[in-house]
Protein backbone atom coordinates (compact mmCIF):
# COMPACT_ATOMS: atom_id res chain seq x y z
CA UNK A 1 0.00 0.00 0.00
CA UNK A 2 1.18 3.50 -0.76
CA UNK A 3 1.14 6.19 1.89
CA UNK A 4 -1.76 7.84 0.03
CA UNK A 5 -3.77 4.62 0.22
CA UNK A 6 -3.11 4.34 3.94
CA UNK A 7 -4.29 7.90 4.56
CA UNK A 8 -7.38 7.37 2.40
CA UNK A 9 -8.19 4.21 4.35
CA UNK A 10 -7.84 5.91 7.73
CA UNK A 11 -10.03 8.81 6.62
CA UNK A 12 -12.74 6.37 5.52
CA UNK A 13 -12.40 3.98 8.46
CA UNK A 14 -12.74 6.85 10.92
CA UNK A 15 -15.90 8.18 9.27
CA UNK A 16 -14.44 11.48 8.16
CA UNK A 17 -16.48 11.31 4.93
CA UNK A 18 -19.58 11.54 7.18
CA UNK A 19 -21.19 8.70 5.25
CA UNK A 20 -20.47 5.79 7.63
CA UNK A 21 -22.29 6.05 10.99
CA UNK A 22 -20.82 2.69 11.99
CA UNK A 23 -17.35 4.23 11.82
CA UNK A 24 -18.07 6.23 14.98
CA UNK A 25 -18.70 2.92 16.72
CA UNK A 26 -15.34 1.62 15.51
CA UNK A 27 -13.66 4.74 16.89
CA UNK A 28 -15.47 4.44 20.20
CA UNK A 29 -14.45 0.78 20.48
CA UNK A 30 -10.87 2.02 20.60
CA UNK A 31 -11.77 5.18 22.49
CA UNK A 32 -12.17 8.88 21.69
CA UNK A 33 -9.86 10.85 23.93
CA UNK A 34 -11.49 13.53 26.04
CA UNK A 35 -9.57 16.75 26.67
CA UNK A 36 -11.87 19.75 27.05
CA UNK A 37 -14.00 19.96 23.88
CA UNK A 38 -11.83 17.45 22.00
CA UNK A 39 -14.36 14.61 21.88
CA UNK A 40 -17.19 16.92 20.77
CA UNK A 41 -15.05 18.36 17.99
CA UNK A 42 -13.86 14.92 16.89
CA UNK A 43 -17.49 13.81 16.57
CA UNK A 44 -18.48 17.05 14.81
CA UNK A 45 -15.82 16.30 12.19
CA UNK A 46 -17.46 12.92 11.55
CA UNK A 47 -21.22 13.30 12.02
CA UNK A 48 -24.02 15.64 11.01
CA UNK A 49 -25.89 15.07 14.26
CA UNK A 50 -25.38 16.13 17.85
CA UNK A 51 -21.63 15.92 18.61
CA UNK A 52 -22.16 15.45 22.35
CA UNK A 53 -20.59 12.09 23.32
CA UNK A 54 -23.56 11.49 25.64
CA UNK A 55 -25.89 11.71 22.62
CA UNK A 56 -23.87 8.86 21.10
CA UNK A 57 -24.30 6.78 24.25
CA UNK A 58 -20.65 7.09 25.29
CA UNK A 59 -19.23 7.26 28.79
CA UNK A 60 -15.95 8.64 30.06
CA UNK A 61 -13.14 6.96 31.94
CA UNK A 62 -9.39 6.71 32.39
CA UNK A 63 -8.30 3.97 30.00
CA UNK A 64 -5.38 3.93 27.55
CA UNK A 65 -2.23 5.47 29.05
CA UNK A 66 -4.36 6.70 31.94
CA UNK A 67 -5.90 9.32 29.64
CA UNK A 68 -9.66 9.95 29.66
CA UNK A 69 -11.45 8.29 26.74
CA UNK A 70 -15.07 7.92 25.73
CA UNK A 71 -16.29 4.36 25.15
CA UNK A 72 -19.66 2.60 24.80
CA UNK A 73 -20.70 1.56 28.32
CA UNK A 74 -21.28 -2.06 27.23
CA UNK A 75 -17.63 -2.30 26.14
CA UNK A 76 -15.91 -0.74 29.16
CA UNK A 77 -15.62 -3.99 31.07
CA UNK A 78 -14.17 -5.75 28.02
CA UNK A 79 -11.64 -2.95 27.68
CA UNK A 80 -10.71 -3.33 31.35
CA UNK A 81 -10.12 -7.06 30.84
CA UNK A 82 -8.09 -6.35 27.71
CA UNK A 83 -6.00 -3.66 29.39
CA UNK A 84 -4.85 -5.81 32.32
CA UNK A 85 -1.01 -5.79 32.37
CA UNK A 86 0.48 -9.21 31.69
CA UNK A 87 3.11 -8.96 34.42
CA UNK A 88 4.99 -6.53 36.63
CA UNK A 89 7.27 -5.44 33.78
CA UNK A 90 4.25 -4.53 31.65
CA UNK A 91 2.66 -2.71 34.59
CA UNK A 92 5.88 -0.78 35.29
CA UNK A 93 5.98 0.39 31.66
CA UNK A 94 2.41 1.66 31.92
CA UNK A 95 3.23 3.44 35.18
CA UNK A 96 6.39 4.97 33.63
CA UNK A 97 8.47 3.39 36.38
CA UNK A 98 12.15 2.94 35.62
CA UNK A 99 14.19 0.16 37.21
CA UNK A 100 15.49 2.44 39.98
CA UNK A 101 11.98 3.74 40.61
CA UNK A 102 10.65 0.19 40.92
CA UNK A 103 13.41 -0.62 43.41
CA UNK A 104 12.68 2.55 45.38
CA UNK A 105 8.99 1.73 45.66
CA UNK A 106 9.69 -1.85 46.71
CA UNK A 107 6.22 -3.06 45.66
CA UNK A 108 5.84 -4.91 42.33
CA UNK A 109 4.16 -2.66 39.79
CA UNK A 110 1.07 -4.76 39.13
CA UNK A 111 0.58 -5.25 42.84
CA UNK A 112 0.80 -1.47 43.27
CA UNK A 113 -2.03 -1.02 40.75
CA UNK A 114 -4.08 -3.65 42.59
CA UNK A 115 -3.56 -2.00 45.97
CA UNK A 116 -4.57 1.37 44.60
CA UNK A 117 -7.58 -0.21 42.86
CA UNK A 118 -8.69 -1.80 46.15
CA UNK A 119 -8.51 1.60 47.83
CA UNK A 120 -10.32 3.37 45.01
CA UNK A 121 -13.12 0.79 45.04
CA UNK A 122 -13.54 1.37 48.78
CA UNK A 123 -13.70 5.14 48.35
CA UNK A 124 -15.78 5.61 45.19
CA UNK A 125 -19.17 4.26 46.23
CA UNK A 126 -20.99 7.35 44.94
CA UNK A 127 -19.96 10.26 42.68
CA UNK A 128 -17.03 12.06 44.31
CA UNK A 129 -14.63 14.77 43.22
CA UNK A 130 -11.19 13.71 42.12
CA UNK A 131 -9.57 15.71 44.93
CA UNK A 132 -11.73 14.11 47.61
CA UNK A 133 -11.12 10.64 46.18
CA UNK A 134 -7.37 11.23 46.01
CA UNK A 135 -7.28 12.38 49.62
CA UNK A 136 -9.26 9.40 50.84
CA UNK A 137 -7.25 6.87 48.82
CA UNK A 138 -3.99 8.39 50.05
CA UNK A 139 -4.92 7.51 53.62
CA UNK A 140 -5.32 3.85 52.65
CA UNK A 141 -2.00 3.37 50.84
CA UNK A 142 1.58 2.81 52.02
CA UNK A 143 3.98 5.74 51.83
CA UNK A 144 5.90 4.07 48.99
CA UNK A 145 2.96 4.73 46.64
CA UNK A 146 2.64 8.41 47.52
CA UNK A 147 4.36 11.42 45.97
CA UNK A 148 5.11 14.99 46.96
CA UNK A 149 2.88 17.31 44.94
CA UNK A 150 4.13 20.89 44.65
CA UNK A 151 0.94 22.33 43.09
CA UNK A 152 -1.13 20.83 45.93
CA UNK A 153 1.56 21.46 48.56
CA UNK A 154 0.85 18.01 49.99
CA UNK A 155 1.56 14.30 49.62
CA UNK A 156 -0.92 12.08 47.77
CA UNK A 157 -1.23 9.03 45.52
CA UNK A 158 0.87 9.17 42.37
CA UNK A 159 -1.29 10.56 39.54
CA UNK A 160 -0.61 7.84 36.97
CA UNK A 161 -1.13 5.12 39.56
CA UNK A 162 -4.52 6.56 40.48
CA UNK A 163 -5.56 6.76 36.84
CA UNK A 164 -4.49 3.20 36.03
CA UNK A 165 -6.19 1.82 39.13
CA UNK A 166 -9.62 3.17 38.16
CA UNK A 167 -10.40 0.97 35.15
CA UNK A 168 -9.84 -2.43 36.81
CA UNK A 169 -12.55 -1.69 39.37
CA UNK A 170 -14.88 0.08 36.93
CA UNK A 171 -14.52 3.61 38.31
CA UNK A 172 -15.55 6.07 35.59
CA UNK A 173 -15.58 9.80 35.06
CA UNK A 174 -18.35 12.37 34.81
CA UNK A 175 -17.00 15.52 33.18
CA UNK A 176 -20.41 17.01 32.29
CA UNK A 177 -20.49 19.40 35.26
CA UNK A 178 -18.20 22.16 36.43
CA UNK A 179 -16.19 19.73 38.56
CA UNK A 180 -14.84 16.37 37.41
CA UNK A 181 -16.44 13.52 39.32
CA UNK A 182 -15.32 9.92 39.75
CA UNK A 183 -18.26 7.53 39.46
CA UNK A 184 -18.76 4.05 40.95
CA UNK A 185 -18.71 0.93 38.79
CA UNK A 186 -21.87 -0.37 37.16
CA UNK A 187 -23.63 -3.39 38.60
CA UNK A 188 -22.02 -6.68 37.68
CA UNK A 189 -18.57 -5.30 36.95
CA UNK A 190 -15.97 -8.06 36.44
CA UNK A 191 -12.56 -7.16 37.81
CA UNK A 192 -9.64 -8.50 35.75
CA UNK A 193 -7.31 -10.89 37.53
CA UNK A 194 -4.65 -12.05 35.06
CA UNK A 195 -3.54 -10.59 31.76
CA UNK A 196 -5.29 -12.53 28.98
CA UNK A 197 -3.72 -12.37 25.49
CA UNK A 198 -7.03 -13.30 23.84
CA UNK A 199 -8.75 -10.40 25.61
CA UNK A 200 -5.87 -8.01 24.92
CA UNK A 201 -5.98 -8.89 21.22
CA UNK A 202 -9.17 -6.80 20.97
CA UNK A 203 -7.04 -3.68 21.58
CA UNK A 204 -4.78 -4.70 18.71
CA UNK A 205 -7.76 -5.13 16.38
CA UNK A 206 -9.46 -1.94 17.57
CA UNK A 207 -6.31 0.09 16.88
CA UNK A 208 -5.65 -1.45 13.47
CA UNK A 209 -9.25 -0.97 12.30
CA UNK A 210 -9.00 2.81 12.52
CA UNK A 211 -5.23 3.50 12.54
CA UNK A 212 -3.86 0.63 10.48
CA UNK A 213 -1.99 -0.68 8.77
CA UNK A 214 0.58 -0.55 11.56
CA UNK A 215 2.86 -2.79 13.57
CA UNK A 216 3.23 -4.04 17.14
CA UNK A 217 5.31 -1.05 18.26
CA UNK A 218 2.57 1.43 17.34
CA UNK A 219 -0.18 -0.53 19.06
CA UNK A 220 1.84 -1.02 22.24
CA UNK A 221 2.75 2.67 22.33
CA UNK A 222 -0.92 3.62 22.07
CA UNK A 223 -1.75 1.28 24.94
CA UNK A 224 1.10 2.80 26.94
CA UNK A 225 3.55 -0.07 27.21
CA UNK A 226 6.47 -1.59 25.30
CA UNK A 227 6.20 -3.85 22.26
CA UNK A 228 8.05 -6.58 24.18
CA UNK A 229 5.69 -6.44 27.14
CA UNK A 230 2.61 -6.38 24.86
CA UNK A 231 3.86 -9.17 22.59
CA UNK A 232 1.37 -11.78 23.90
CA UNK A 233 -1.53 -9.61 22.70
CA UNK A 234 0.04 -9.15 19.27
CA UNK A 235 0.69 -12.87 18.90
CA UNK A 236 -2.92 -13.64 19.83
CA UNK A 237 -4.22 -11.23 17.18
CA UNK A 238 -1.80 -12.23 14.43
CA UNK A 239 -3.86 -15.14 12.98
CA UNK A 240 -6.64 -12.74 11.90
CA UNK A 241 -4.31 -10.06 10.52
CA UNK A 242 -3.13 -9.49 6.95
CA UNK A 243 0.41 -8.27 6.29
CA UNK A 244 1.00 -5.52 3.74
CA UNK A 245 4.00 -3.40 2.75
CA UNK A 246 3.88 0.33 3.38
CA UNK A 247 6.95 1.73 1.71
CA UNK A 248 9.82 -0.41 2.92
CA UNK A 249 8.23 -1.65 6.13
CA UNK A 250 5.82 -4.41 7.08
CA UNK A 251 2.47 -3.44 8.55
CA UNK A 252 -0.78 -5.21 9.37
CA UNK A 253 -4.54 -4.80 9.08
CA UNK A 254 -7.42 -6.99 10.20
CA UNK A 255 -7.77 -9.37 7.26
CA UNK A 256 -11.45 -8.57 6.82
CA UNK A 257 -10.59 -4.87 6.36
CA UNK A 258 -8.01 -5.41 3.62
CA UNK A 259 -10.29 -5.09 0.57
CA UNK A 260 -11.89 -1.91 1.91
CA UNK A 261 -8.47 -0.46 2.65
CA UNK A 262 -7.22 -1.12 -0.88
CA UNK A 263 -10.37 0.40 -2.40
CA UNK A 264 -10.79 3.38 -0.05
CA UNK A 265 -12.24 6.43 -1.84
CA UNK A 266 -10.14 9.49 -2.46
CA UNK A 267 -10.58 11.80 0.55
CA UNK A 268 -12.05 14.88 -1.13
CA UNK A 269 -12.85 16.78 2.06
CA UNK A 270 -11.79 19.46 4.52
CA UNK A 271 -11.96 18.93 8.29
CA UNK A 272 -10.82 20.83 11.37
CA UNK A 273 -9.43 18.08 13.61
CA UNK A 274 -9.04 18.98 17.29
CA UNK A 275 -5.92 18.26 19.33
CA UNK A 276 -5.89 14.56 20.34
CA UNK A 277 -8.27 13.71 17.50
CA UNK A 278 -8.23 9.97 16.69
CA UNK A 279 -6.47 10.66 13.37
CA UNK A 280 -3.65 12.38 15.24
CA UNK A 281 -3.31 9.51 17.71
CA UNK A 282 -1.53 7.35 15.14
CA UNK A 283 1.86 6.36 16.50
CA UNK A 284 3.52 6.29 13.06
CA UNK A 285 3.72 10.06 12.95
CA UNK A 286 6.25 10.00 10.12
CA UNK A 287 3.57 8.49 7.89
CA UNK A 288 0.89 10.94 9.00
CA UNK A 289 3.20 13.92 8.51
CA UNK A 290 6.39 13.05 6.60
CA UNK A 291 7.86 16.53 7.04
CA UNK A 292 9.70 16.91 10.36
CA UNK A 293 8.77 20.59 10.53
CA UNK A 294 5.08 19.74 10.25
CA UNK A 295 5.38 17.16 13.03
CA UNK A 296 7.10 19.72 15.22
CA UNK A 297 4.17 22.09 14.78
CA UNK A 298 1.54 19.39 15.37
CA UNK A 299 3.01 17.72 18.45
CA UNK A 300 4.06 20.09 21.20
CA UNK A 301 5.23 19.25 24.71
CA UNK A 302 2.40 21.43 25.99
CA UNK A 303 -0.59 22.80 24.11
CA UNK A 304 -1.00 20.96 20.82
CA UNK A 305 -2.89 22.83 18.11
CA UNK A 306 -5.65 21.29 16.02
CA UNK A 307 -4.86 20.02 12.53
CA UNK A 308 -6.40 21.12 9.25
CA UNK A 309 -7.02 18.07 7.07
CA UNK A 310 -7.54 18.73 3.35
CA UNK A 311 -7.89 15.70 1.14
CA UNK A 312 -5.68 13.10 2.75
CA UNK A 313 -3.04 15.52 4.03
CA UNK A 314 -2.45 17.67 7.09
CA UNK A 315 -2.07 21.08 5.45
CA UNK A 316 -2.01 23.34 8.49
CA UNK A 317 -2.77 23.86 12.17
CA UNK A 318 -5.46 25.88 13.91
CA UNK A 319 -6.19 27.32 17.31
CA UNK A 320 -9.45 28.68 18.72
CA UNK A 321 -9.74 32.19 20.09
CA UNK A 322 -12.99 32.84 21.95
CA UNK A 323 -14.28 36.29 22.88
CA UNK A 324 -17.56 36.16 24.71
CA UNK A 325 -19.86 34.00 22.61
CA UNK A 326 -17.86 34.44 19.42
CA UNK A 327 -15.10 32.20 18.13
CA UNK A 328 -12.26 32.91 15.72
CA UNK A 329 -10.15 30.13 14.26
CA UNK A 330 -6.54 31.14 13.75
CA UNK A 331 -5.16 29.00 10.93
CA UNK A 332 -1.50 28.50 10.02
CA UNK A 333 -1.04 26.85 6.63
CA UNK A 334 2.02 24.83 5.65
CA UNK A 335 1.60 25.86 2.01
CA UNK A 336 -0.92 27.24 -0.50
CA UNK A 337 -4.43 25.83 -0.29
CA UNK A 338 -6.36 24.96 -3.44
CA UNK A 339 -9.20 27.47 -4.05
CA UNK A 340 -11.92 24.81 -4.01
CA UNK A 341 -10.69 23.57 -0.63
CA UNK A 342 -10.48 27.09 0.78
CA UNK A 343 -14.09 27.65 -0.20
CA UNK A 344 -15.17 24.86 2.16
CA UNK A 345 -13.37 26.12 5.26
CA UNK A 346 -16.13 28.46 6.41
CA UNK A 347 -18.75 25.70 6.62
CA UNK A 348 -16.40 23.47 8.58
CA UNK A 349 -15.45 26.32 10.88
CA UNK A 350 -19.16 26.90 11.57
CA UNK A 351 -19.38 23.29 12.74
CA UNK A 352 -16.49 23.84 15.15
CA UNK A 353 -18.13 26.93 16.62
CA UNK A 354 -21.52 25.21 16.93
CA UNK A 355 -19.96 22.20 18.64
CA UNK A 356 -18.55 24.58 21.24
CA UNK A 357 -21.84 26.43 21.66
CA UNK A 358 -20.43 29.60 20.08
CA UNK A 359 -20.95 31.71 16.96
CA UNK A 360 -18.22 31.92 14.35
CA UNK A 361 -16.58 35.34 14.15
CA UNK A 362 -14.37 34.27 11.25
CA UNK A 363 -11.10 32.74 10.15
CA UNK A 364 -7.70 34.34 10.28
CA UNK A 365 -4.53 33.34 8.47
CA UNK A 366 -6.20 32.08 5.29
N, C-alpha and C positions, 0 to 999 in steps of 0.2 A: 504494500500500500504506500502511496505517496503521502507526503505530509498534508497536501491539500485534501486528499481523501479522508485522512484521519480527522482533520478539522471539520469537514463536511459531516462526517459521521457523528462527531460529538455534538455539533449544533443540532442535528436531527434527533439524536438519542435523548438530548436534554429538553426537547420540546421548544426550542427557540424559534421554530417556524410558526408556533402557535396553532398547529394543526393536529397535535397528538396529545389529547388530554391524559392518556395513559403514561406519557413521559414524565409528568409531574409525580406520578406514583413511583416510577423508577428512581427519580431523584430522591424522593422522601425515604425510599427503602435504604438508600445510602445515608441520607441525612442532609438537610439544608441548614447550613450554619446560621446561627442567630447572633448578630452583633448590631444592636440598635435597630435601624430599619432594614437591615440587609435582607432578611428573609422575605419581607414584603416586596422589596424591589426585585429580588430574584424571581418571585412569582409573577410580578407585574410584567417582567420581560418575557414571560412564557405563557401567560393566560390573558384572556379578555375579560375574565370575571373578577370577582373580589380577590385582591391579593393577600388578604389577611390569612395567615397560616391556620387560624382557628376555623375559618370558613372552609378550608380544605381538610378539616378533621385532624389536624396535626397537633402534637403536643411537644413541649420543650423539655430538654434534659441534658445534663453533661454526659456526652458519650465519647466520640473519637477525640483522642488527645486531651480529654478533659474539657473540650470546648462545647458550648451549648449548641445543640442541633435539634431541629424539628424532625419528628418521625411520626408515622401513623401509630396510634396507641396500641393497636393489636400486634405491632411488630417490636415494640420496645423490649419485651421480655426475651424474644429471640435474639435481639441485638446484644442484650446483656449476656446471654449464654455464649454468643459468638465472640464477645470481646473479653472473655475470661483469659487472663494471661496463662500461658502453658506452664511456666515455672517461675522461679524467683528471678532468673536472668531476664526473662521477658518482662516481668513486672518492674524490675529496676529500670529497664529501658523506657518504659512508659512513664515512670516517675521522674525520669531524668537524673537518676542516681548514678554517680560514678562509683568505681570500686572503692576509693577512699571514703566516699559518703556512705556507702553500704556498710563498711567496717565501722564507721563512726556511729551509725544508728544502732548496729548490733542486733537488729531484728530483720529476718529475711523479708525481702520486698513484698512478696505476695501475702505473707502473714501480716505485714504492716497494713496493706489494703484491707484485709479481712478484719483486723482489729478496729480500724477506723469505720468500716462498714457496720460492724456491730454497734459501735457508739452512735453512728448516725441513725440507724434503725431505731435505737432506743429513744433518741431525741425527737425525730421528725414523725410524730404521731398525728399531727395536724399542721396546716400551713403555718410556716414560721419564717421569719426573716433570716437571711444568710448570716448576718452578724450574730443574732441570738443563737442560731444553730451552732455556729463556730465556737462561741463561748461555752455552750453547754457540752459540746463534744470534747473540747480541750480539757475539761475537768475529768473526763473519763479515760484519757489516754496517758501513756507514760511520757516522761519528759523527752525521751529520744525522738518522739514523733512530733515535737513542737518546734516552732521557729520564732526567733525574734522578728517582730514586724515594726519597722520604723514608722510607716504611715499611721499605724494604729497605736504606736507607742506601747505595745504590749506583746505578750507571748501567746501564740495560738497554733492550732493545727496547721501544718504545711498546706498551702493552697492547692497544689496539684494532688496531694494525697486526699484531701477532702473531695475534690472533684471526681477522682477515680473511684472513690469509695461509695459514691451515690448510686451509680447504675446497678451494681450487684444486688442492692437491696431495694431497687425500684424507686428511689427518691427522685422526683422530677422537679421541674422549675415552672413557676408561674410568673412570667414577665409582663403580664397585661396591665398591671397596676403601676403606681408610682414607685413602689419598692419591690425588689425581687424577692419572691417567696420560694422556699423549698416546700415541696408537697409530698405527702406520704405515698407509699406504693399502693397500686390498685389491689383489690381483693384477688387472691389466688396467685400472687407473684411467686415465681420459682427462682430461688437464689442459685446461681451457678456454683458448683463445687470444684470440678476439675476442668482444665482447658480441654476442649473437644475439637479436634481438627475438622470433623464433619460439620459441626456447628460454625466454626470459624470460617469455613470455606464460603459461607454465604456473604461474608464481607468482601472476599476476593471477587465473587461474581457481581455483587452490587457495585463495586468500584469499576470493574471492567465494562459493565453495561453502559455506563455514562461517561467514563473517562478512559476507556480503552481505545485501541490496543495499548497495553502497557505490560510491565514486567513485575516480578516479585518485589523489587526494591521500591517501586512507586507505591504499591499497595501497602506494604509494611510501613512506609513513611507516613502515609495518610492515617493509618491506624495509630501510629505513634510509637512504633517499636522498630527493631532492626529486621532486615530480611532473614538473617540467620535464626533469630528467635521465632519469627513468624513462619518459618519454612514448613512446619506441619500443616498449616492451613493451605499454603500454596500447593503442596503435594496432594492434599485431599481434593482440591478443585481441579487439578491438572487434567484428569480424564475427560472433563466436559469442556475443555478449552481448545481453541484452534490457534495454532502458531502462524504468524505472518511475519513478513519483513517490513520494517519501516526504516527506509534508508539502509544503513549497514548494521542495524541491530534487530534482534529477535524481540517480538512482542506478542501478546496473546489477547484474544477475545473469547467470550462465551461462543461455543461453536454455533449455537442457534442464532447468533447475531451476525454471523459472518456475511451472509448474502446481503442483508440490509446495509451493512457497513460498506461493502463494495459498490452498492448501488445508491448510496446516499445522494439526495438532490443537492444541486449547487446552492449554497447558502446566500441567496439574494435578499439580504435583510440588513437592518441597522438596529442595534440594541444598546441601551445604556446598562451595563452590568455593574452591580454594586461591588464594593470591596467584599472579599470572601464569597463572591458568587461561586456556585458549583463549577462553572467553566474555569475559573481561576484557581480552583483547588487542585488541578492536575499537578502531579509531582514531577512530570517531565517538562519543566518550564522552558527548556531549550527548544522543544517542539512547539509549544504554544507561542513563544515569542523568540525566534531565532536570534534577534539582535540583542546583544548584551546591554546596550543602552536602554532599550525598551524594557527589558526585565528590571533594570535598576529603577526605572520610573514606576513600574507596576508594584514592585515588592519592596516596601520600606520596612525598616526596623520598627517604626511607629507611624501609624497614620497612613495606611495604604489608600490610594485614590481608587475610584471606580475605573472601569475600562470601557472604551467605546469600541464595540464590535461592528465592523462593516464587512459584509460578505463573510468570509471565513477568517478574517484577520483582525487582530487588535491594532487599531489605527490611531489610538489616542487615549488619553486619560481624562477624567472629569472629577470635579469636586462640587458639592452643593454649597450654596451660600444663601441662607435664609434671613429674611428681614421681615419681622412680623409674620404675616400670613402669605408672604410672597417668596418665591424661590428662584434663584438664578443658578444655572449650571455653567460653571467655568470649565471650558474645554481646552485641552492642550493637544494639538494634533502632532503626529510624528511625520506627517508629510501631507501633500495636497489631497483633498477629498473630492472624489468624482461628483459633478454637479447633481446627478440624479440621487446619489446617496445623501448629499447635503440637504436636499429638499425634504427628506424624510425625518430629519433630526427633530424638527419642532413637534411633530406628533408624538415621537418617542419621549421627548422631554416632558410633554404634557402628562404622559403616563407616570413618569417619575414623580412629578409634583402631586398628582392626584393620589398616588400610593402613599405619599407622606401627609396627605390632608392639607396641601397648600395649593396656591395658584402660581402658575408659571409666570415669572417676570420676564424671562428671556434667556438667551444663550450668549455667552461671551467667548471670544477666542476663535470663532468660526465665521 
